[in-house]
């Protein structure tokens, strides 16, 4: 003989399992959707990959030798994005802070106290 309490416990467990499964699916779909929105101008990228992870018209390269990282920037070099300009939005300052003997970066920082 089944009691009402044991039937309710099974029903609650089944409902909870279904809810958790739907939640996990929703999170997975959301993360997948976010992963497809890469390669915008000024996004960090990895030039060592076998494919170009930047959107059309952008290349994965440092804007200048004063960038400690690589960013998706226009192949023609024309950009208003601070990560695609000399100084790399504070990147030269980071290089100079890490290595005070990096003459080009430290000179850039001295000449552009606002970061470029």
NORBELZI-V736703 format. One record per pair of residues at least 24 apart in sequence whose C-alpha atoms are under 8 Angstrom apart, sorted by the first residue. I is the first residue (numbers start at 1). J is the second residue. D is the distance in Angstrom with one decimal. If there is no record, write none. Layout:
i = [I:I]
j = [J:J]
d = [D:D]
This chain:
i = [39:40:41:41:41:41:41:42:42:42:42:42:42:42:43:43:44:44:44:44:45:45:45:46:63:64:66:66:66:66:66:67:67:67:68:68:68:85:86:87:87:88:88:89:89:90:90]
j = [72:72:71:72:73:74:81:71:72:73:81:82:83:84:71:72:69:70:71:72:70:71:72:70:88:88:91:92:95:104:105:91:92:95:92:94:95:116:116:115:116:115:116:115:116:115:116]
d = [6.1:6.5:7.5:5.1:5.4:7.4:7.1:5.4:5.3:6.1:6.1:7.5:5.3:6.3:5.4:5.5:7.2:5.7:4.3:6.3:5.6:5.3:6.3:6.6:7.1:7.6:6.5:5.0:7.4:7.5:5.8:5.2:6.1:7.8:7.4:7.7:6.5:7.8:6.5:6.2:5.2:8.0:7.6:6.0:6.7:5.1:7.5]
